Amino acid sequence: MTVRQEKIRDHYDSVADTYDHHYDHPRGRNYHTHISNYLIKALPEKGDLLDIGCGTGLFVEKYLRHGGTAVGLDISRKMTARARHRCAGCEFAEGNGETLPFRNNSFDAVSSLLVFSYVRDPETMLSESYRVLRPGGAIAICTLGKKLLTRGIPALYQISEKMNVRHVVMKDFGEHYYNEDEMNDLFNQAGFSDIAVKWCSFAHIDMIDPLYNLASKIEPFVEKRVPQLAYNIFVSAKKPRE
Ligand SMILES: C[S@@+](CC[C@H](N)C(=O)[O-])C[C@H]1O[C@@H](n2cnc3c(N)ncnc32)[C@H](O)[C@@H]1O
């Protein structure tokens, strides 16, 4: 494990007990539901899912509610412990999304929500995802993308780390953001077909009140008509049938 991965793991171990508070209010729930709905729509119903960077199991729980079965993987032991608590009976493994401890052709669906920007070697994570998916299976990810509004984020995270701001995501992890072309190339190189890239999210849980209310009202319009103002990138794709 690299120094950066250790830093990410240690950070998420340290916020595991408070991570859910971040999403445990109407705004947080709206934000997480909004982005996870994109993934749910792109993945097969009632399949076997692998969720990479499952955190406390928020997405696994949602997929189970839609009738599927799921396995979660996360680099942080404490986040997976929380996920086990949330989804008793489900399997959660501790590990790096770049080396998946699963057999070839084991899943119908692979998901990853708010994780891809942390991954050191995205090519390997995608080729591993391809390997564990069954032919015809689907992958869907959503992460911060390379856009106007995210340009200042690395500097903001560096400052907040120096100022010791206690926040579940605001730390300098050397995150990497991708645009549409880069995502298309990455998924294409890994062998995926039916690649679709969309921009989503305009309202953010950390916005001040009047701004948040306005942003959530115009979010559907922004996503459809002014995607250059959206900050999350959503990608879905399929492993071709042989
Ligand atoms: C912002 S949280 C998102 C958690 C969850 N997907 C959700 O939607 O709430 C990022 C998660 O990614 C995990 N993570 C970061 N890098 C990872 C990697 N290389 N492999 C597996 N998990 C990773 C972290 O431990 C953390 O739980």
The ligand as a MOL file (V3000), in Angstrom:
LIG
                    3D

  0  0  0     0  0            999 V3000
M  V30 BEGIN CTAB
M  V30 COUNTS 27 29 0 0 0
M  V30 BEGIN ATOM
M  V30 1 C -16.3330 9.5410 0.1260 0
M  V30 2 S -16.3020 7.9020 0.7390 0 CHG=1
M  V30 3 C -17.6440 7.1490 -0.2020 0
M  V30 4 C -18.2070 5.9420 0.5050 0
M  V30 5 C -19.4420 5.3360 -0.1400 0
M  V30 6 N -19.1870 4.8630 -1.4870 0
M  V30 7 C -20.6000 6.2930 -0.1240 0
M  V30 8 O -21.1730 6.5590 -1.1780 0
M  V30 9 O -20.9610 6.7740 0.9630 0 CHG=-1
M  V30 10 C -14.8580 7.2020 -0.0570 0
M  V30 11 C -14.6060 5.7440 0.3420 0
M  V30 12 O -13.6590 5.1850 -0.5580 0
M  V30 13 C -12.7710 4.3430 0.1710 0
M  V30 14 N -11.5590 4.1930 -0.6470 0
M  V30 15 C -10.6870 5.1590 -1.0300 0
M  V30 16 N -9.7370 4.6440 -1.8190 0
M  V30 17 C -10.0090 3.3240 -1.9650 0
M  V30 18 C -9.3990 2.2480 -2.6650 0
M  V30 19 N -8.2740 2.4070 -3.4040 0
M  V30 20 N -9.9540 1.0160 -2.5810 0
M  V30 21 C -11.0720 0.7970 -1.8480 0
M  V30 22 N -11.6910 1.7720 -1.1490 0
M  V30 23 C -11.1780 3.0200 -1.2110 0
M  V30 24 C -12.5980 5.1100 1.4850 0
M  V30 25 O -12.0960 4.2920 2.5080 0
M  V30 26 C -14.0330 5.5950 1.7360 0
M  V30 27 O -14.7750 4.6550 2.4720 0
M  V30 END ATOM
M  V30 BEGIN BOND
M  V30 1 1 1 2
M  V30 2 1 2 3
M  V30 3 1 2 10
M  V30 4 1 3 4
M  V30 5 1 4 5
M  V30 6 1 5 6
M  V30 7 1 5 7
M  V30 8 2 7 8
M  V30 9 1 7 9
M  V30 10 1 10 11
M  V30 11 1 11 12
M  V30 12 1 11 26
M  V30 13 1 12 13
M  V30 14 1 13 14
M  V30 15 1 13 24
M  V30 16 1 14 15
M  V30 17 1 14 23
M  V30 18 2 15 16
M  V30 19 1 16 17
M  V30 20 1 17 18
M  V30 21 2 17 23
M  V30 22 1 18 19
M  V30 23 2 18 20
M  V30 24 1 20 21
M  V30 25 2 21 22
M  V30 26 1 22 23
M  V30 27 1 24 25
M  V30 28 1 24 26
M  V30 29 1 26 27
M  V30 END BOND
M  V30 END CTAB
M  END
